[in-house]
């Protein structure tokens, strides 16, 4: 929601912003504080449906370095494709932006 509002705020500045999911990447330090049992479970799920660090970074690098992104500024991406967001609400996006600005400026 913030990314879509941010894109609106930057529309006249020729700056593009996007959000994305890299997918489930078990071979990172994100799970370093998990118990041994949880790590085993996470690694098992990682073998079944996890991604490599390189595969997870692909969309990030593509969005950061490509001149032409097919889709909307402020869009949500996975595997170099924009996904339709099921919770688009321009009024709520603006309210959330305003709340964040209050916290940052207050």
KEKE-3310 file (N, C-alpha, C; in steps of 0.2 Angstrom, whole numbers, plus 5000, padded with zeros to 4 digits):
npx = (5004:5010:5019:5012:5006:5018:5023:5014:5017:5029:5027:5029:5043:5050:5054:5054:5046:5044:5037:5040:5041:5054:5052:5052:5067:5077:5091:5098:5103:5092:5084:5092:5091:5082:5075:5084:5076:5066:5074:5077:5064:5061:5072:5068:5056:5062:5069:5058:5051:5059:5070:5085:5097:5102:5091:5081:5086:5085:5073:5074:5086:5083:5072:5079:5088:5083:5078:5065:5051:5038:5022:5014:5020:5024:5019:5017:5029:5034:5045:5049:5037:5022:5010:4993:4986:4976:4971:4969:4966:4964:4961:4963:4977:4982:4978:4987:4999:4999:4998:5011:5019:5016:5021:5035:5038:5034)
npy = (4994:5006:5007:5009:5022:5029:5029:5037:5049:5052:5053:5064:5066:5057:5045:5028:5016:5000:4986:4969:4951:4940:4927:4911:4909:4898:4897:4908:4920:4924:4915:4912:4913:4903:4888:4872:4862:4869:4874:4863:4859:4871:4870:4858:4861:4871:4863:4857:4868:4879:4893:4897:4909:4917:4915:4921:4934:4939:4946:4957:4963:4964:4974:4985:4988:4988:4997:4998:4993:4981:4985:4993:5008:5007:4994:4977:4964:4947:4935:4943:4947:4957:4956:4955:4965:4961:4970:4983:5000:5016:5026:5021:5019:5032:5037:5028:5032:5046:5044:5038:5048:5057:5050:5051:5064:5069)
npz = (5000:5004:4994:4982:4985:4987:4974:4968:4974:4968:4955:4946:4947:4940:4945:4949:4959:4967:4974:4980:4981:4986:4987:4996:5004:5011:5014:5021:5033:5039:5047:5058:5072:5075:5083:5083:5079:5072:5062:5055:5050:5042:5033:5027:5021:5012:5003:4996:4991:4991:4987:4978:4984:4974:4964:4972:4972:4959:4954:4961:4957:4944:4944:4949:4940:4927:4912:4907:4914:4913:4917:4931:4940:4956:4958:4963:4962:4957:4952:4941:4936:4937:4950:4953:4964:4978:4988:4985:4988:4986:4995:5008:5006:5005:5018:5026:5022:5026:5040:5042:5039:5049:5060:5056:5056:5068)
capx = (5000:5014:5023:5008:5006:5025:5024:5010:5020:5035:5026:5032:5050:5053:5057:5049:5046:5040:5037:5041:5043:5059:5050:5055:5074:5079:5098:5100:5103:5085:5082:5098:5088:5077:5078:5087:5070:5063:5078:5076:5058:5062:5076:5064:5052:5066:5070:5052:5048:5063:5073:5092:5098:5102:5084:5077:5088:5084:5068:5077:5091:5080:5069:5084:5093:5080:5075:5058:5047:5031:5018:5013:5024:5021:5017:5020:5032:5037:5048:5049:5030:5018:5005:4987:4985:4969:4969:4970:4962:4968:4959:4967:4984:4983:4978:4993:5005:4998:5000:5018:5022:5015:5026:5041:5038:5032)
capy = (5000:5012:5008:5013:5029:5032:5030:5043:5055:5053:5053:5070:5066:5052:5040:5022:5012:4994:4981:4962:4946:4936:4920:4908:4907:4896:4897:4915:4921:4926:4910:4910:4912:4898:4882:4867:4858:4873:4875:4857:4860:4876:4867:4853:4865:4874:4858:4856:4874:4885:4896:4899:4916:4920:4916:4926:4941:4940:4951:4963:4966:4966:4980:4990:4989:4988:5004:4997:4988:4981:4985:4999:5010:5005:4987:4971:4959:4941:4932:4948:4949:4961:4952:4959:4966:4960:4974:4990:5005:5022:5030:5018:5020:5039:5037:5025:5037:5051:5041:5037:5055:5060:5047:5053:5071:5070)
capz = (5000:5004:4988:4977:4987:4986:4967:4966:4976:4964:4948:4943:4948:4935:4949:4950:4965:4966:4980:4977:4985:4983:4988:5002:5003:5018:5015:5023:5040:5042:5052:5062:5079:5076:5086:5079:5076:5067:5056:5051:5046:5037:5027:5023:5016:5007:4998:4993:4988:4992:4981:4980:4985:4967:4961:4975:4970:4952:4952:4964:4953:4937:4945:4951:4934:4920:4910:4905:4918:4911:4923:4934:4945:4963:4957:4967:4958:4959:4946:4935:4934:4941:4952:4954:4972:4980:4993:4982:4991:4986:5001:5014:5005:5007:5026:5029:5020:5031:5047:5042:5039:5056:5064:5054:5057:5075)
cpx = (5004:5018:5019:5007:5012:5025:5020:5013:5026:5034:5029:5040:5054:5057:5052:5051:5042:5041:5038:5042:5049:5057:5053:5062:5077:5087:5101:5101:5097:5083:5087:5096:5083:5080:5080:5081:5066:5067:5078:5069:5058:5066:5072:5059:5056:5068:5064:5050:5053:5066:5081:5092:5098:5095:5080:5079:5087:5079:5071:5082:5088:5076:5073:5088:5090:5077:5068:5055:5040:5027:5017:5018:5020:5018:5020:5022:5034:5039:5047:5042:5026:5012:4999:4986:4977:4966:4970:4964:4965:4967:4963:4975:4986:4983:4984:4999:5005:5000:5008:5022:5021:5020:5033:5043:5037:5037)
cpy = (5006:5013:5011:5020:5033:5034:5036:5049:5057:5053:5058:5070:5061:5047:5034:5018:5006:4990:4974:4957:4941:4928:4917:4906:4905:4897:4905:4915:4923:4921:4908:4909:4907:4892:4877:4863:4863:4874:4868:4857:4865:4873:4862:4856:4868:4869:4856:4862:4880:4887:4897:4907:4920:4920:4921:4933:4943:4946:4958:4967:4968:4973:4986:4992:4990:4995:5004:4991:4987:4980:4992:5001:5009:4998:4982:4966:4953:4938:4937:4949:4952:4956:4957:4959:4965:4965:4982:4995:5011:5026:5028:5019:5027:5040:5034:5029:5043:5049:5040:5043:5058:5057:5050:5060:5073:5069)
cpz = (5000:4998:4983:4979:4986:4978:4965:4968:4972:4957:4944:4943:4944:4939:4950:4956:4964:4973:4976:4983:4982:4983:4994:5000:5010:5019:5016:5030:5043:5048:5057:5070:5080:5080:5081:5075:5071:5061:5052:5047:5041:5031:5023:5018:5011:5002:4994:4988:4988:4986:4983:4981:4978:4964:4965:4974:4963:4951:4956:4960:4946:4938:4946:4944:4927:4919:4909:4909:4915:4917:4926:4939:4951:4963:4962:4962:4961:4952:4940:4932:4939:4943:4954:4962:4973:4985:4991:4985:4992:4993:5007:5013:5007:5015:5029:5028:5025:5038:5047:5043:5046:5060:5063:5056:5064:5080)
residu = (UNK:UNK:UNK:UNK:UNK:UNK:UNK:UNK:UNK:UNK:UNK:UNK:UNK:UNK:UNK:UNK:UNK:UNK:UNK:UNK:UNK:UNK:UNK:UNK:UNK:UNK:UNK:UNK:UNK:UNK:UNK:UNK:UNK:UNK:UNK:UNK:UNK:UNK:UNK:UNK:UNK:UNK:UNK:UNK:UNK:UNK:UNK:UNK:UNK:UNK:UNK:UNK:UNK:UNK:UNK:UNK:UNK:UNK:UNK:UNK:UNK:UNK:UNK:UNK:UNK:UNK:UNK:UNK:UNK:UNK:UNK:UNK:UNK:UNK:UNK:UNK:UNK:UNK:UNK:UNK:UNK:UNK:UNK:UNK:UNK:UNK:UNK:UNK:UNK:UNK:UNK:UNK:UNK:UNK:UNK:UNK:UNK:UNK:UNK:UNK:UNK:UNK:UNK:UNK:UNK:UNK)
# end
